[in-house]
Amino acid sequence: MNVAVIKQIVDAYTMEQLLQAEADILNETEPRVEIGGADEGEKLTHVLAAIFCKHEMEREHININQAIRMYSQRVRGSLD
């Protein structure tokens, strides 16, 4: 997970574009928007993180750094 990539795609794309990128990756086609990552798994991770962050930013009225912190805590919690 690359925080810089997540921040970049949150700023660059709408929720609809991110959801389409997720669908494209899951359908094993090239996303219509540029998503950084070494492979499809990393690209999917970045898209899912961006979707989560964008949703939380709108819902909780928080900035990107707070949303990424929430996402990171969620990931760490799932690993415990």
Distance bins in CASP14 RR format, pairs under 12 A and 6 or more apart:
PFRMAT RR
TARGET T0000
AUTHOR 0000-0000-0000
RMODE 2
METHOD distances of the structure
MODEL  1
1 7 0 0 0 0 0 1 0 0 0 0 0
1 36 0 0 0 0 0 1 0 0 0 0 0
1 37 0 0 0 0 1 0 0 0 0 0 0
1 38 0 0 0 0 0 1 0 0 0 0 0
1 41 0 0 0 0 0 1 0 0 0 0 0
1 42 1 0 0 1 0 0 0 0 0 0 0
1 43 0 0 0 0 0 1 0 0 0 0 0
1 44 0 0 0 0 0 1 0 0 0 0 0
1 45 1 0 1 0 0 0 0 0 0 0 0
1 46 1 0 0 1 0 0 0 0 0 0 0
1 47 0 0 0 0 0 1 0 0 0 0 0
1 48 0 0 0 0 1 0 0 0 0 0 0
1 49 1 0 0 1 0 0 0 0 0 0 0
1 50 0 0 0 0 0 1 0 0 0 0 0
1 52 0 0 0 0 0 1 0 0 0 0 0
1 53 0 0 0 0 0 1 0 0 0 0 0
1 68 0 0 0 0 1 0 0 0 0 0 0
1 71 0 0 0 0 1 0 0 0 0 0 0
1 72 0 0 0 0 1 0 0 0 0 0 0
1 74 0 0 0 0 0 1 0 0 0 0 0
1 75 1 0 0 1 0 0 0 0 0 0 0
1 76 0 0 0 0 0 1 0 0 0 0 0
2 8 0 0 0 0 1 0 0 0 0 0 0
2 9 0 0 0 0 0 1 0 0 0 0 0
2 35 0 0 0 0 0 1 0 0 0 0 0
2 36 1 0 0 1 0 0 0 0 0 0 0
2 37 1 0 0 1 0 0 0 0 0 0 0
2 38 0 0 0 0 1 0 0 0 0 0 0
2 42 1 0 0 1 0 0 0 0 0 0 0
2 43 0 0 0 0 0 1 0 0 0 0 0
2 45 0 0 0 0 1 0 0 0 0 0 0
2 46 1 0 0 1 0 0 0 0 0 0 0
2 49 0 0 0 0 1 0 0 0 0 0 0
2 50 0 0 0 0 0 1 0 0 0 0 0
2 68 0 0 0 0 0 1 0 0 0 0 0
3 9 0 0 0 0 0 1 0 0 0 0 0
3 10 0 0 0 0 0 1 0 0 0 0 0
3 45 0 0 0 0 0 1 0 0 0 0 0
3 46 0 0 0 0 1 0 0 0 0 0 0
3 49 0 0 0 0 1 0 0 0 0 0 0
3 50 0 0 0 0 0 1 0 0 0 0 0
3 53 0 0 0 0 0 1 0 0 0 0 0
3 64 0 0 0 0 1 0 0 0 0 0 0
3 65 0 0 0 0 1 0 0 0 0 0 0
3 67 0 0 0 0 0 1 0 0 0 0 0
3 68 1 0 1 0 0 0 0 0 0 0 0
3 69 0 0 0 0 1 0 0 0 0 0 0
3 71 0 0 0 0 1 0 0 0 0 0 0
3 72 0 0 0 0 1 0 0 0 0 0 0
3 75 0 0 0 0 0 1 0 0 0 0 0
4 10 0 0 0 0 0 1 0 0 0 0 0
4 11 0 0 0 0 0 1 0 0 0 0 0
4 36 0 0 0 0 1 0 0 0 0 0 0
4 37 0 0 0 0 0 1 0 0 0 0 0
4 46 0 0 0 0 1 0 0 0 0 0 0
4 49 0 0 0 0 0 1 0 0 0 0 0
4 50 0 0 0 0 0 1 0 0 0 0 0
4 64 0 0 0 0 0 1 0 0 0 0 0
4 68 0 0 0 0 0 1 0 0 0 0 0
5 11 0 0 0 0 0 1 0 0 0 0 0
5 12 0 0 0 0 0 1 0 0 0 0 0
5 13 0 0 0 0 0 1 0 0 0 0 0
5 34 0 0 0 0 0 1 0 0 0 0 0
5 35 1 0 0 1 0 0 0 0 0 0 0
5 36 1 0 1 0 0 0 0 0 0 0 0
5 37 1 0 0 1 0 0 0 0 0 0 0
5 38 0 0 0 0 0 1 0 0 0 0 0
5 42 0 0 0 0 1 0 0 0 0 0 0
5 43 0 0 0 0 1 0 0 0 0 0 0
5 45 0 0 0 0 1 0 0 0 0 0 0
5 46 1 0 1 0 0 0 0 0 0 0 0
5 47 0 0 0 0 1 0 0 0 0 0 0
5 49 0 0 0 0 1 0 0 0 0 0 0
5 50 0 0 0 0 1 0 0 0 0 0 0
5 53 0 0 0 0 0 1 0 0 0 0 0
5 68 0 0 0 0 0 1 0 0 0 0 0
6 12 0 0 0 0 0 1 0 0 0 0 0
6 13 0 0 0 0 0 1 0 0 0 0 0
6 18 0 0 0 0 0 1 0 0 0 0 0
6 35 0 0 0 0 0 1 0 0 0 0 0
6 36 0 0 0 0 1 0 0 0 0 0 0
6 37 0 0 0 0 0 1 0 0 0 0 0
6 42 0 0 0 0 0 1 0 0 0 0 0
6 43 0 0 0 0 0 1 0 0 0 0 0
6 45 0 0 0 0 1 0 0 0 0 0 0
6 46 1 0 1 0 0 0 0 0 0 0 0
6 47 0 0 0 0 1 0 0 0 0 0 0
6 48 0 0 0 0 1 0 0 0 0 0 0
6 49 1 0 1 0 0 0 0 0 0 0 0
6 50 1 0 1 0 0 0 0 0 0 0 0
6 51 0 0 0 0 0 1 0 0 0 0 0
6 52 0 0 0 0 1 0 0 0 0 0 0
6 53 1 0 0 1 0 0 0 0 0 0 0
6 54 0 0 0 0 1 0 0 0 0 0 0
6 57 0 0 0 0 0 1 0 0 0 0 0
6 64 0 0 0 0 1 0 0 0 0 0 0
6 65 0 0 0 0 0 1 0 0 0 0 0
6 67 0 0 0 0 1 0 0 0 0 0 0
6 68 1 0 0 1 0 0 0 0 0 0 0
6 69 0 0 0 0 0 1 0 0 0 0 0
6 71 1 0 0 1 0 0 0 0 0 0 0
6 72 0 0 0 0 0 1 0 0 0 0 0
6 75 0 0 0 0 0 1 0 0 0 0 0
7 13 0 0 0 0 0 1 0 0 0 0 0
7 36 0 0 0 0 0 1 0 0 0 0 0
7 46 0 0 0 0 0 1 0 0 0 0 0
7 49 0 0 0 0 1 0 0 0 0 0 0
7 50 0 0 0 0 1 0 0 0 0 0 0
7 53 0 0 0 0 1 0 0 0 0 0 0
7 54 0 0 0 0 0 1 0 0 0 0 0
7 57 0 0 0 0 0 1 0 0 0 0 0
7 63 0 0 0 0 0 1 0 0 0 0 0
7 64 1 0 1 0 0 0 0 0 0 0 0
7 65 0 0 0 0 1 0 0 0 0 0 0
7 67 0 0 0 0 1 0 0 0 0 0 0
7 68 1 0 0 1 0 0 0 0 0 0 0
7 71 0 0 0 0 0 1 0 0 0 0 0
8 33 0 0 0 0 0 1 0 0 0 0 0
8 34 0 0 0 0 1 0 0 0 0 0 0
8 35 0 0 0 0 1 0 0 0 0 0 0
8 36 0 0 0 0 1 0 0 0 0 0 0
8 37 0 0 0 0 0 1 0 0 0 0 0
8 46 0 0 0 0 1 0 0 0 0 0 0
8 47 0 0 0 0 0 1 0 0 0 0 0
8 49 0 0 0 0 0 1 0 0 0 0 0
8 50 0 0 0 0 1 0 0 0 0 0 0
8 53 0 0 0 0 0 1 0 0 0 0 0
8 64 0 0 0 0 0 1 0 0 0 0 0
8 68 0 0 0 0 0 1 0 0 0 0 0
9 15 0 0 0 0 0 1 0 0 0 0 0
9 17 0 0 0 0 1 0 0 0 0 0 0
9 18 1 0 0 1 0 0 0 0 0 0 0
9 21 0 0 0 0 1 0 0 0 0 0 0
9 22 0 0 0 0 0 1 0 0 0 0 0
9 31 0 0 0 0 1 0 0 0 0 0 0
9 33 1 0 0 1 0 0 0 0 0 0 0
9 34 0 0 0 0 1 0 0 0 0 0 0
9 35 1 0 0 1 0 0 0 0 0 0 0
9 36 1 0 0 1 0 0 0 0 0 0 0
9 37 0 0 0 0 0 1 0 0 0 0 0
9 43 0 0 0 0 1 0 0 0 0 0 0
9 45 0 0 0 0 0 1 0 0 0 0 0
9 46 1 0 0 1 0 0 0 0 0 0 0
9 47 1 0 0 1 0 0 0 0 0 0 0
9 48 0 0 0 0 0 1 0 0 0 0 0
9 49 0 0 0 0 1 0 0 0 0 0 0
9 50 1 0 1 0 0 0 0 0 0 0 0
9 51 0 0 0 0 1 0 0 0 0 0 0
9 52 0 0 0 0 0 1 0 0 0 0 0
9 53 0 0 0 0 1 0 0 0 0 0 0
9 54 0 0 0 0 1 0 0 0 0 0 0
9 64 0 0 0 0 0 1 0 0 0 0 0
9 68 0 0 0 0 0 1 0 0 0 0 0
10 17 0 0 0 0 0 1 0 0 0 0 0
10 18 0 0 0 0 1 0 0 0 0 0 0
10 35 0 0 0 0 0 1 0 0 0 0 0
10 46 0 0 0 0 1 0 0 0 0 0 0
10 47 0 0 0 0 0 1 0 0 0 0 0
10 48 0 0 0 0 0 1 0 0 0 0 0
10 49 0 0 0 0 1 0 0 0 0 0 0
10 50 1 0 1 0 0 0 0 0 0 0 0
10 51 0 0 0 0 1 0 0 0 0 0 0
10 52 0 0 0 0 1 0 0 0 0 0 0
10 53 1 0 1 0 0 0 0 0 0 0 0
10 54 1 0 1 0 0 0 0 0 0 0 0
10 55 0 0 0 0 0 1 0 0 0 0 0
10 56 0 0 0 0 0 1 0 0 0 0 0
10 57 1 0 0 1 0 0 0 0 0 0 0
10 58 0 0 0 0 0 1 0 0 0 0 0
10 62 0 0 0 0 0 1 0 0 0 0 0
10 63 0 0 0 0 0 1 0 0 0 0 0
10 64 1 0 1 0 0 0 0 0 0 0 0
10 65 0 0 0 0 0 1 0 0 0 0 0
10 67 1 0 0 1 0 0 0 0 0 0 0
10 68 0 0 0 0 1 0 0 0 0 0 0
10 71 0 0 0 0 0 1 0 0 0 0 0
11 17 0 0 0 0 0 1 0 0 0 0 0
11 18 0 0 0 0 0 1 0 0 0 0 0
11 50 0 0 0 0 1 0 0 0 0 0 0
11 53 0 0 0 0 0 1 0 0 0 0 0
11 54 0 0 0 0 1 0 0 0 0 0 0
11 57 0 0 0 0 0 1 0 0 0 0 0
11 63 0 0 0 0 0 1 0 0 0 0 0
11 64 1 0 0 1 0 0 0 0 0 0 0
11 67 0 0 0 0 0 1 0 0 0 0 0
12 18 0 0 0 0 1 0 0 0 0 0 0
12 21 0 0 0 0 0 1 0 0 0 0 0
12 33 1 0 0 1 0 0 0 0 0 0 0
12 34 0 0 0 0 1 0 0 0 0 0 0
12 35 0 0 0 0 1 0 0 0 0 0 0
12 36 0 0 0 0 0 1 0 0 0 0 0
12 46 0 0 0 0 0 1 0 0 0 0 0
12 47 0 0 0 0 0 1 0 0 0 0 0
12 50 0 0 0 0 1 0 0 0 0 0 0
12 54 0 0 0 0 0 1 0 0 0 0 0
12 64 0 0 0 0 0 1 0 0 0 0 0
13 19 0 0 0 0 1 0 0 0 0 0 0
13 20 0 0 0 0 1 0 0 0 0 0 0
13 21 1 0 0 1 0 0 0 0 0 0 0
13 22 0 0 0 0 0 1 0 0 0 0 0
13 31 0 0 0 0 1 0 0 0 0 0 0
13 32 0 0 0 0 1 0 0 0 0 0 0
13 33 1 0 1 0 0 0 0 0 0 0 0
13 34 0 0 0 0 1 0 0 0 0 0 0
13 35 0 0 0 0 1 0 0 0 0 0 0
13 36 0 0 0 0 0 1 0 0 0 0 0
13 46 0 0 0 0 0 1 0 0 0 0 0
13 47 0 0 0 0 1 0 0 0 0 0 0
13 50 1 0 0 1 0 0 0 0 0 0 0
13 51 0 0 0 0 1 0 0 0 0 0 0
13 53 0 0 0 0 0 1 0 0 0 0 0
13 54 0 0 0 0 1 0 0 0 0 0 0
14 20 0 0 0 0 1 0 0 0 0 0 0
14 21 0 0 0 0 0 1 0 0 0 0 0
14 32 0 0 0 0 0 1 0 0 0 0 0
14 33 0 0 0 0 1 0 0 0 0 0 0
14 50 0 0 0 0 0 1 0 0 0 0 0
14 51 0 0 0 0 0 1 0 0 0 0 0
14 54 0 0 0 0 1 0 0 0 0 0 0
14 58 0 0 0 0 0 1 0 0 0 0 0
15 21 0 0 0 0 0 1 0 0 0 0 0
15 22 0 0 0 0 0 1 0 0 0 0 0
15 47 0 0 0 0 0 1 0 0 0 0 0
15 50 0 0 0 0 1 0 0 0 0 0 0
15 51 1 0 0 1 0 0 0 0 0 0 0
15 52 0 0 0 0 0 1 0 0 0 0 0
15 53 0 0 0 0 0 1 0 0 0 0 0
15 54 1 0 1 0 0 0 0 0 0 0 0
15 55 1 0 0 1 0 0 0 0 0 0 0
15 56 0 0 0 0 0 1 0 0 0 0 0
15 57 0 0 0 0 0 1 0 0 0 0 0
15 58 0 0 0 0 1 0 0 0 0 0 0
15 59 0 0 0 0 0 1 0 0 0 0 0
16 22 0 0 0 0 0 1 0 0 0 0 0
16 23 0 0 0 0 0 1 0 0 0 0 0
16 32 0 0 0 0 0 1 0 0 0 0 0
16 33 0 0 0 0 0 1 0 0 0 0 0
16 51 0 0 0 0 0 1 0 0 0 0 0
16 54 0 0 0 0 0 1 0 0 0 0 0
17 23 0 0 0 0 0 1 0 0 0 0 0
17 24 0 0 0 0 0 1 0 0 0 0 0
17 31 0 0 0 0 1 0 0 0 0 0 0
17 32 1 0 0 1 0 0 0 0 0 0 0
17 33 1 0 1 0 0 0 0 0 0 0 0
17 34 0 0 0 0 0 1 0 0 0 0 0
17 35 0 0 0 0 0 1 0 0 0 0 0
17 47 0 0 0 0 1 0 0 0 0 0 0
17 50 0 0 0 0 1 0 0 0 0 0 0
17 51 0 0 0 0 0 1 0 0 0 0 0
17 54 0 0 0 0 0 1 0 0 0 0 0
18 24 0 0 0 0 0 1 0 0 0 0 0
18 25 0 0 0 0 0 1 0 0 0 0 0
18 31 0 0 0 0 1 0 0 0 0 0 0
18 32 0 0 0 0 0 1 0 0 0 0 0
18 33 1 0 0 1 0 0 0 0 0 0 0
18 35 0 0 0 0 1 0 0 0 0 0 0
18 43 0 0 0 0 0 1 0 0 0 0 0
18 44 0 0 0 0 0 1 0 0 0 0 0
18 46 0 0 0 0 1 0 0 0 0 0 0
18 47 1 0 1 0 0 0 0 0 0 0 0
18 48 0 0 0 0 1 0 0 0 0 0 0
18 49 0 0 0 0 1 0 0 0 0 0 0
18 50 1 0 1 0 0 0 0 0 0 0 0
18 51 1 0 1 0 0 0 0 0 0 0 0
18 52 0 0 0 0 1 0 0 0 0 0 0
18 53 0 0 0 0 1 0 0 0 0 0 0
18 54 1 0 0 1 0 0 0 0 0 0 0
18 55 0 0 0 0 1 0 0 0 0 0 0
19 25 0 0 0 0 0 1 0 0 0 0 0
19 26 0 0 0 0 0 1 0 0 0 0 0
19 31 0 0 0 0 0 1 0 0 0 0 0
19 32 0 0 0 0 0 1 0 0 0 0 0
19 33 0 0 0 0 0 1 0 0 0 0 0
19 47 0 0 0 0 1 0 0 0 0 0 0
19 48 0 0 0 0 0 1 0 0 0 0 0
19 50 0 0 0 0 0 1 0 0 0 0 0
19 51 1 0 0 1 0 0 0 0 0 0 0
19 52 0 0 0 0 0 1 0 0 0 0 0
19 54 0 0 0 0 1 0 0 0 0 0 0
19 55 0 0 0 0 0 1 0 0 0 0 0
20 26 0 0 0 0 0 1 0 0 0 0 0
20 27 0 0 0 0 0 1 0 0 0 0 0
20 29 0 0 0 0 0 1 0 0 0 0 0
20 30 0 0 0 0 0 1 0 0 0 0 0
20 31 1 0 0 1 0 0 0 0 0 0 0
20 32 1 0 0 1 0 0 0 0 0 0 0
20 33 1 0 0 1 0 0 0 0 0 0 0
20 35 0 0 0 0 0 1 0 0 0 0 0
20 47 0 0 0 0 1 0 0 0 0 0 0
20 51 0 0 0 0 0 1 0 0 0 0 0
21 27 0 0 0 0 0 1 0 0 0 0 0
21 29 0 0 0 0 0 1 0 0 0 0 0
21 30 0 0 0 0 1 0 0 0 0 0 0
21 31 1 0 1 0 0 0 0 0 0 0 0
21 32 1 0 0 1 0 0 0 0 0 0 0
21 33 1 0 1 0 0 0 0 0 0 0 0
21 34 0 0 0 0 1 0 0 0 0 0 0
21 35 1 0 1 0 0 0 0 0 0 0 0
21 36 0 0 0 0 0 1 0 0 0 0 0
21 40 0 0 0 0 0 1 0 0 0 0 0
21 43 1 0 0 1 0 0 0 0 0 0 0
21 44 0 0 0 0 1 0 0 0 0 0 0
21 45 0 0 0 0 0 1 0 0 0 0 0
21 46 0 0 0 0 1 0 0 0 0 0 0
21 47 1 0 1 0 0 0 0 0 0 0 0
21 48 0 0 0 0 1 0 0 0 0 0 0
21 50 0 0 0 0 1 0 0 0 0 0 0
21 51 0 0 0 0 1 0 0 0 0 0 0
22 29 0 0 0 0 0 1 0 0 0 0 0
22 31 0 0 0 0 1 0 0 0 0 0 0
22 32 0 0 0 0 0 1 0 0 0 0 0
22 33 0 0 0 0 0 1 0 0 0 0 0
22 35 0 0 0 0 1 0 0 0 0 0 0
22 40 0 0 0 0 0 1 0 0 0 0 0
22 41 0 0 0 0 0 1 0 0 0 0 0
22 43 0 0 0 0 1 0 0 0 0 0 0
22 44 1 0 0 1 0 0 0 0 0 0 0
22 45 0 0 0 0 0 1 0 0 0 0 0
22 46 0 0 0 0 0 1 0 0 0 0 0
22 47 1 0 1 0 0 0 0 0 0 0 0
22 48 1 0 0 1 0 0 0 0 0 0 0
22 49 0 0 0 0 0 1 0 0 0 0 0
22 50 0 0 0 0 1 0 0 0 0 0 0
22 51 1 0 0 1 0 0 0 0 0 0 0
22 52 0 0 0 0 0 1 0 0 0 0 0
22 54 0 0 0 0 0 1 0 0 0 0 0
23 29 0 0 0 0 1 0 0 0 0 0 0
23 31 0 0 0 0 1 0 0 0 0 0 0
23 32 0 0 0 0 1 0 0 0 0 0 0
23 33 0 0 0 0 0 1 0 0 0 0 0
23 44 0 0 0 0 0 1 0 0 0 0 0
23 47 0 0 0 0 1 0 0 0 0 0 0
23 48 0 0 0 0 0 1 0 0 0 0 0
23 51 0 0 0 0 0 1 0 0 0 0 0
24 30 1 0 0 1 0 0 0 0 0 0 0
24 31 1 0 1 0 0 0 0 0 0 0 0
24 32 1 0 0 1 0 0 0 0 0 0 0
24 33 0 0 0 0 1 0 0 0 0 0 0
24 34 0 0 0 0 0 1 0 0 0 0 0
24 35 0 0 0 0 1 0 0 0 0 0 0
24 40 0 0 0 0 1 0 0 0 0 0 0
24 43 0 0 0 0 1 0 0 0 0 0 0
24 44 0 0 0 0 1 0 0 0 0 0 0
24 47 0 0 0 0 1 0 0 0 0 0 0
25 31 1 0 1 0 0 0 0 0 0 0 0
25 32 0 0 0 0 0 1 0 0 0 0 0
25 33 0 0 0 0 0 1 0 0 0 0 0
25 35 1 0 0 1 0 0 0 0 0 0 0
25 36 0 0 0 0 0 1 0 0 0 0 0
25 37 0 0 0 0 0 1 0 0 0 0 0
25 39 0 0 0 0 0 1 0 0 0 0 0
25 40 1 0 1 0 0 0 0 0 0 0 0
25 41 1 0 0 1 0 0 0 0 0 0 0
25 42 0 0 0 0 0 1 0 0 0 0 0
25 43 1 0 1 0 0 0 0 0 0 0 0
25 44 1 0 1 0 0 0 0 0 0 0 0
25 45 0 0 0 0 1 0 0 0 0 0 0
25 46 0 0 0 0 1 0 0 0 0 0 0
25 47 1 0 0 1 0 0 0 0 0 0 0
25 48 0 0 0 0 1 0 0 0 0 0 0
25 51 0 0 0 0 0 1 0 0 0 0 0
26 40 0 0 0 0 1 0 0 0 0 0 0
26 41 0 0 0 0 0 1 0 0 0 0 0
26 43 0 0 0 0 0 1 0 0 0 0 0
26 44 1 0 0 1 0 0 0 0 0 0 0
26 47 0 0 0 0 1 0 0 0 0 0 0
26 48 0 0 0 0 0 1 0 0 0 0 0
27 40 0 0 0 0 0 1 0 0 0 0 0
27 44 0 0 0 0 0 1 0 0 0 0 0
28 39 0 0 0 0 0 1 0 0 0 0 0
28 40 1 0 0 1 0 0 0 0 0 0 0
28 41 0 0 0 0 0 1 0 0 0 0 0
28 43 0 0 0 0 0 1 0 0 0 0 0
28 44 0 0 0 0 0 1 0 0 0 0 0
29 40 0 0 0 0 0 1 0 0 0 0 0
29 43 0 0 0 0 0 1 0 0 0 0 0
30 40 0 0 0 0 1 0 0 0 0 0 0
30 43 0 0 0 0 1 0 0 0 0 0 0
31 37 0 0 0 0 0 1 0 0 0 0 0
31 40 0 0 0 0 1 0 0 0 0 0 0
31 41 0 0 0 0 0 1 0 0 0 0 0
31 43 1 0 0 1 0 0 0 0 0 0 0
31 44 0 0 0 0 1 0 0 0 0 0 0
31 46 0 0 0 0 0 1 0 0 0 0 0
31 47 1 0 0 1 0 0 0 0 0 0 0
31 50 0 0 0 0 0 1 0 0 0 0 0
32 47 0 0 0 0 0 1 0 0 0 0 0
33 43 0 0 0 0 0 1 0 0 0 0 0
33 46 0 0 0 0 0 1 0 0 0 0 0
33 47 0 0 0 0 1 0 0 0 0 0 0
33 50 0 0 0 0 0 1 0 0 0 0 0
34 43 0 0 0 0 1 0 0 0 0 0 0
34 46 0 0 0 0 0 1 0 0 0 0 0
34 47 0 0 0 0 0 1 0 0 0 0 0
35 41 0 0 0 0 0 1 0 0 0 0 0
35 42 0 0 0 0 1 0 0 0 0 0 0
35 43 1 0 1 0 0 0 0 0 0 0 0
35 44 0 0 0 0 1 0 0 0 0 0 0
35 45 0 0 0 0 1 0 0 0 0 0 0
35 46 1 0 1 0 0 0 0 0 0 0 0
35 47 1 0 1 0 0 0 0 0 0 0 0
35 48 0 0 0 0 0 1 0 0 0 0 0
35 49 0 0 0 0 0 1 0 0 0 0 0
35 50 0 0 0 0 1 0 0 0 0 0 0
35 51 0 0 0 0 0 1 0 0 0 0 0
36 42 1 0 0 1 0 0 0 0 0 0 0
36 43 1 0 0 1 0 0 0 0 0 0 0
36 44 0 0 0 0 0 1 0 0 0 0 0
36 45 0 0 0 0 0 1 0 0 0 0 0
36 46 1 0 0 1 0 0 0 0 0 0 0
36 47 0 0 0 0 1 0 0 0 0 0 0
36 49 0 0 0 0 0 1 0 0 0 0 0
36 50 0 0 0 0 0 1 0 0 0 0 0
37 43 1 0 1 0 0 0 0 0 0 0 0
37 44 0 0 0 0 1 0 0 0 0 0 0
37 45 0 0 0 0 1 0 0 0 0 0 0
37 46 1 0 0 1 0 0 0 0 0 0 0
37 47 0 0 0 0 0 1 0 0 0 0 0
37 49 0 0 0 0 0 1 0 0 0 0 0
38 44 0 0 0 0 0 1 0 0 0 0 0
38 45 0 0 0 0 0 1 0 0 0 0 0
38 46 0 0 0 0 0 1 0 0 0 0 0
39 45 0 0 0 0 1 0 0 0 0 0 0
39 46 0 0 0 0 0 1 0 0 0 0 0
40 46 0 0 0 0 0 1 0 0 0 0 0
40 47 0 0 0 0 0 1 0 0 0 0 0
41 47 0 0 0 0 1 0 0 0 0 0 0
41 48 0 0 0 0 1 0 0 0 0 0 0
41 49 0 0 0 0 0 1 0 0 0 0 0
42 48 0 0 0 0 0 1 0 0 0 0 0
42 49 0 0 0 0 0 1 0 0 0 0 0
43 49 0 0 0 0 0 1 0 0 0 0 0
43 50 0 0 0 0 0 1 0 0 0 0 0
44 50 0 0 0 0 0 1 0 0 0 0 0
44 51 0 0 0 0 0 1 0 0 0 0 0
45 51 0 0 0 0 0 1 0 0 0 0 0
45 52 0 0 0 0 0 1 0 0 0 0 0
45 71 0 0 0 0 0 1 0 0 0 0 0
45 75 0 0 0 0 1 0 0 0 0 0 0
46 52 0 0 0 0 0 1 0 0 0 0 0
46 53 0 0 0 0 0 1 0 0 0 0 0
46 68 0 0 0 0 0 1 0 0 0 0 0
46 71 0 0 0 0 0 1 0 0 0 0 0
47 53 0 0 0 0 0 1 0 0 0 0 0
47 54 0 0 0 0 0 1 0 0 0 0 0
48 54 0 0 0 0 0 1 0 0 0 0 0
48 55 0 0 0 0 0 1 0 0 0 0 0
48 71 0 0 0 0 1 0 0 0 0 0 0
48 74 0 0 0 0 0 1 0 0 0 0 0
48 75 0 0 0 0 0 1 0 0 0 0 0
49 55 0 0 0 0 0 1 0 0 0 0 0
49 56 0 0 0 0 0 1 0 0 0 0 0
49 64 0 0 0 0 0 1 0 0 0 0 0
49 67 0 0 0 0 1 0 0 0 0 0 0
49 68 1 0 0 1 0 0 0 0 0 0 0
49 69 0 0 0 0 0 1 0 0 0 0 0
49 70 0 0 0 0 0 1 0 0 0 0 0
49 71 1 0 1 0 0 0 0 0 0 0 0
49 72 0 0 0 0 1 0 0 0 0 0 0
49 74 0 0 0 0 1 0 0 0 0 0 0
49 75 0 0 0 0 1 0 0 0 0 0 0
50 56 0 0 0 0 0 1 0 0 0 0 0
50 57 0 0 0 0 0 1 0 0 0 0 0
50 64 0 0 0 0 1 0 0 0 0 0 0
50 67 0 0 0 0 1 0 0 0 0 0 0
50 68 0 0 0 0 1 0 0 0 0 0 0
50 71 0 0 0 0 1 0 0 0 0 0 0
51 57 0 0 0 0 0 1 0 0 0 0 0
51 58 0 0 0 0 0 1 0 0 0 0 0
51 67 0 0 0 0 0 1 0 0 0 0 0
51 71 0 0 0 0 1 0 0 0 0 0 0
52 58 0 0 0 0 0 1 0 0 0 0 0
52 59 0 0 0 0 0 1 0 0 0 0 0
52 60 0 0 0 0 0 1 0 0 0 0 0
52 64 0 0 0 0 0 1 0 0 0 0 0
52 67 1 0 0 1 0 0 0 0 0 0 0
52 68 0 0 0 0 1 0 0 0 0 0 0
52 69 0 0 0 0 0 1 0 0 0 0 0
52 70 1 0 0 1 0 0 0 0 0 0 0
52 71 1 0 1 0 0 0 0 0 0 0 0
52 72 0 0 0 0 0 1 0 0 0 0 0
52 73 0 0 0 0 0 1 0 0 0 0 0
52 74 1 0 0 1 0 0 0 0 0 0 0
52 75 0 0 0 0 1 0 0 0 0 0 0
53 59 0 0 0 0 0 1 0 0 0 0 0
53 60 0 0 0 0 0 1 0 0 0 0 0
53 62 0 0 0 0 1 0 0 0 0 0 0
53 63 0 0 0 0 1 0 0 0 0 0 0
53 64 1 0 0 1 0 0 0 0 0 0 0
53 65 0 0 0 0 1 0 0 0 0 0 0
53 66 0 0 0 0 1 0 0 0 0 0 0
53 67 1 1 0 0 0 0 0 0 0 0 0
53 68 1 0 1 0 0 0 0 0 0 0 0
53 69 0 0 0 0 1 0 0 0 0 0 0
53 70 1 0 0 1 0 0 0 0 0 0 0
53 71 1 0 1 0 0 0 0 0 0 0 0
53 72 0 0 0 0 0 1 0 0 0 0 0
53 74 0 0 0 0 0 1 0 0 0 0 0
54 60 0 0 0 0 0 1 0 0 0 0 0
54 62 0 0 0 0 0 1 0 0 0 0 0
54 63 0 0 0 0 0 1 0 0 0 0 0
54 64 0 0 0 0 1 0 0 0 0 0 0
54 67 1 0 0 1 0 0 0 0 0 0 0
54 68 0 0 0 0 0 1 0 0 0 0 0
54 70 0 0 0 0 0 1 0 0 0 0 0
54 71 0 0 0 0 0 1 0 0 0 0 0
55 62 0 0 0 0 0 1 0 0 0 0 0
55 67 0 0 0 0 1 0 0 0 0 0 0
55 70 0 0 0 0 0 1 0 0 0 0 0
55 71 0 0 0 0 0 1 0 0 0 0 0
56 62 1 0 0 1 0 0 0 0 0 0 0
56 63 0 0 0 0 0 1 0 0 0 0 0
56 64 0 0 0 0 1 0 0 0 0 0 0
56 65 0 0 0 0 0 1 0 0 0 0 0
56 66 1 0 0 1 0 0 0 0 0 0 0
56 67 1 0 1 0 0 0 0 0 0 0 0
56 68 0 0 0 0 1 0 0 0 0 0 0
56 69 0 0 0 0 1 0 0 0 0 0 0
56 70 1 0 1 0 0 0 0 0 0 0 0
56 71 1 0 0 1 0 0 0 0 0 0 0
56 72 0 0 0 0 0 1 0 0 0 0 0
56 73 0 0 0 0 0 1 0 0 0 0 0
56 74 0 0 0 0 1 0 0 0 0 0 0
57 63 1 0 0 1 0 0 0 0 0 0 0
57 64 1 0 0 1 0 0 0 0 0 0 0
57 65 0 0 0 0 0 1 0 0 0 0 0
57 66 0 0 0 0 1 0 0 0 0 0 0
57 67 1 0 1 0 0 0 0 0 0 0 0
57 68 0 0 0 0 1 0 0 0 0 0 0
57 69 0 0 0 0 0 1 0 0 0 0 0
57 70 0 0 0 0 1 0 0 0 0 0 0
57 71 0 0 0 0 0 1 0 0 0 0 0
58 64 0 0 0 0 0 1 0 0 0 0 0
58 67 0 0 0 0 1 0 0 0 0 0 0
59 66 0 0 0 0 0 1 0 0 0 0 0
59 67 0 0 0 0 1 0 0 0 0 0 0
59 70 0 0 0 0 0 1 0 0 0 0 0
60 66 1 0 0 1 0 0 0 0 0 0 0
60 67 1 0 0 1 0 0 0 0 0 0 0
60 69 0 0 0 0 0 1 0 0 0 0 0
60 70 0 0 0 0 1 0 0 0 0 0 0
61 67 0 0 0 0 0 1 0 0 0 0 0
62 68 0 0 0 0 1 0 0 0 0 0 0
62 69 0 0 0 0 1 0 0 0 0 0 0
62 70 1 0 0 1 0 0 0 0 0 0 0
62 71 0 0 0 0 0 1 0 0 0 0 0
63 69 0 0 0 0 1 0 0 0 0 0 0
63 70 0 0 0 0 0 1 0 0 0 0 0
64 70 0 0 0 0 0 1 0 0 0 0 0
64 71 0 0 0 0 0 1 0 0 0 0 0
65 71 0 0 0 0 0 1 0 0 0 0 0
65 72 0 0 0 0 0 1 0 0 0 0 0
66 72 0 0 0 0 0 1 0 0 0 0 0
66 73 0 0 0 0 0 1 0 0 0 0 0
67 73 0 0 0 0 0 1 0 0 0 0 0
67 74 0 0 0 0 0 1 0 0 0 0 0
68 74 0 0 0 0 0 1 0 0 0 0 0
68 75 0 0 0 0 0 1 0 0 0 0 0
69 75 0 0 0 0 0 1 0 0 0 0 0
69 76 0 0 0 0 0 1 0 0 0 0 0
70 76 0 0 0 0 0 1 0 0 0 0 0
70 77 0 0 0 0 0 1 0 0 0 0 0
71 77 0 0 0 0 0 1 0 0 0 0 0
71 78 0 0 0 0 0 1 0 0 0 0 0
72 78 0 0 0 0 0 1 0 0 0 0 0
72 79 0 0 0 0 0 1 0 0 0 0 0
73 79 0 0 0 0 0 1 0 0 0 0 0
73 80 0 0 0 0 0 1 0 0 0 0 0
74 80 0 0 0 0 0 1 0 0 0 0 0
END
